[in-house]
Amino acid sequence: MRTANNVFSYILKNLKEGTLMKLALLLGVIVVFLTSIFTAGYEAKPGVPKKNQ
């Protein structure tokens, strides 16, 4: 049975050049997109009429 450290080192050894950068960029874009979706709903103050916001 492999430990987590061995698994990660195996994955890093077998990745092609540039794949890790593409993965990091993709994960970064996903995080930013999801963050913007979830924070967009909290712009309005709850319980305050729309005119006073």
Backbone hydrogen bonds in HBPLUS format (Angstrom, degrees):
<---DONOR---> <-ACCEPTOR-->    atom                        ^
c    i                          cat <-CA-CA->   ^        H-A-AA   ^      H-
h    n   atom  resd res      DA  || num        DHA   H-A  angle D-A-AA Bond
n    s   type  num  typ     dist DA aas  dist angle  dist       angle   num
A0007-VAL N   A0003-THR O   3.04 MM   4  6.34 154.9  2.11 151.0 158.4     1
A0008-PHE N   A0004-ALA O   2.99 MM   4  6.22 165.4  2.01 153.7 156.5     2
A0009-SER N   A0005-ASN O   3.02 MM   4  6.18 159.6  2.06 147.2 153.1     3
A0010-TYR N   A0006-ASN O   2.94 MM   4  6.04 150.0  2.04 142.1 150.3     4
A0011-ILE N   A0007-VAL O   2.95 MM   4  6.22 158.0  2.00 149.7 155.5     5
A0012-LEU N   A0008-PHE O   2.95 MM   4  6.14 166.1  1.97 151.0 154.6     6
A0013-LYS N   A0009-SER O   3.01 MM   4  6.11 149.7  2.11 141.0 148.7     7
A0014-ASN N   A0010-TYR O   3.17 MM   4  6.33 148.3  2.27 144.4 151.9     8
A0019-THR N   A0016-LYS O   3.17 MM   3  5.63 164.3  2.19 129.4 133.1     9
A0022-LYS N   A0018-GLY O   3.10 MM   4  6.31 157.6  2.16 146.2 152.1    10
A0023-LEU N   A0019-THR O   2.91 MM   4  6.13 156.3  1.97 149.2 155.9    11
A0024-ALA N   A0020-LEU O   2.94 MM   4  6.13 160.1  1.98 147.0 152.2    12
A0025-LEU N   A0021-MET O   2.94 MM   4  6.10 158.2  1.98 147.3 153.4    13
A0026-LEU N   A0022-LYS O   2.92 MM   4  6.07 160.2  1.96 147.4 152.9    14
A0027-LEU N   A0023-LEU O   2.93 MM   4  6.13 165.0  1.95 152.5 156.4    15
A0028-GLY N   A0024-ALA O   2.95 MM   4  6.08 152.4  2.03 143.1 151.0    16
A0029-VAL N   A0025-LEU O   2.98 MM   4  6.24 157.9  2.03 149.8 155.0    17
A0030-ILE N   A0026-LEU O   3.00 MM   4  6.24 158.4  2.04 149.7 155.8    18
A0031-VAL N   A0027-LEU O   2.97 MM   4  6.17 160.0  2.01 148.2 153.2    19
A0032-VAL N   A0028-GLY O   3.02 MM   4  6.23 164.2  2.04 150.9 154.9    20
A0033-PHE N   A0029-VAL O   2.95 MM   4  6.06 162.1  1.98 149.2 154.4    21
A0034-LEU N   A0030-ILE O   2.95 MM   4  6.11 168.5  1.96 153.8 156.6    22
A0035-THR N   A0031-VAL O   2.93 MM   4  6.00 157.1  1.98 146.7 153.6    23
A0036-SER N   A0032-VAL O   2.99 MM   4  6.16 157.0  2.04 147.5 153.2    24
A0037-ILE N   A0033-PHE O   3.04 MM   4  6.30 150.0  2.14 145.0 153.4    25
A0038-PHE N   A0034-LEU O   3.02 MM   4  6.24 167.7  2.04 154.3 156.2    26
A0039-THR N   A0035-THR O   2.99 MM   4  6.06 147.8  2.09 146.8 155.2    27
A0040-ALA N   A0036-SER O   3.14 MM   4  5.91 135.3  2.35 135.3 144.1    28
A0042-TYR N   A0039-THR O   3.18 MM   3  5.48 160.4  2.22 109.5 115.5    29
A0052-ASN N   A0049-PRO O   3.08 MM   3  5.72 140.3  2.24 117.7 126.9    30
A0053-GLN N   A0050-LYS O   3.38 MM   3  5.50 168.3  2.40 108.1 110.7    31
